[in-house]
Amino acid sequence: MLLLCFMNQKRWIAVIWVASVFTLGISWITTPRAQTSQNTSLPEIDTAITKNFVMGQFFPERDARFMIVPSQIASKSMWLQKPVIFAFQKMARAATSEGIELKIISGTRNFWQQKAIWERKWQSNTPMFGTGIDNAKHILRYSSMPGSSRHHWGTDLDINSLEPGYFKAGRGLREITWLRQHAGEFGFCEVYSPRSTGRLRGYEPESWHWSYMPLAKQYLSHYSTNVKYEDFNQFYGSRLAKDLRIIEDFVGGISNCVDTDL
């Protein structure tokens, strides 16, 4: 009798042990794993930065870091890096709650897309400015040389309008005021801020251009260290890059918010 009780007790202990292991296994499977997305506070470190990438010589549709921007927040089909989209969605929701609508009108442009823009303007301006440095300076007011645009990185986007006057009154003024007050909370910086902020080099002010700094700071650092003037080629006026100080004054001519810990 005692032997039978002991055997039954062992059987029950075994059953309980198996059930506990099964429960723990199910719990591990169904518990959400930590992911590098908008739901985590882990730092976004890009370990695959190359010179070709920061100079735009890649195709975003073939790069796993990128995705198509959802149509609800974009004026057309375009690509951006995933963390940038997630951060913008958060920012757009916050803005909407205060009566502000934000829409992305331009996203990633690779080297060849930027080259098409640059060379179209170069040829259009040639009758007035010739094929020298004056032509390049005129384009550089608002457009980058191929290989030097922050839009290559998938971190930078244009919001609502490309007209400077739009942000000086009415709805545009309300939008830019909100962005300047709140965009930093979501990691975005107005990199081409007004001259009155102390940014005296590079492009004209672009109230529409915002950069997602947690990633963009990494790309700027890699660019400044690795890109040389001999890397500029294969487009009209590329020989002028050094004379125009493209790396120092245009790639590097941005707002002080790049020094903040966003």
Secondary structure, 3 states (H helix, E strand, C coil): CHHHHHHHHHHHHHHHHHHHHHHHHHHHHHCCCCCCCCCCCCCCCCCCCCHHHHCCCCCHHHCCCEEECCHHHECCCCEEEHHHHHHHHHHHHHHHCCCCCCCEEECCCCHHHHHHHHHHHHHHHHHHHCCCHHHHHHHCCCCCCCCCCHHHHCCEEEECCCCHHHHHCHHHHHHHHHHHHHHHHHCEECCCCCHHHCCCCCCCCCCCEEEEHHHHHHHHHHHHHHCCHHHCCCCCCHHHCCCCCHHHHHHCCCCHHHHCCC
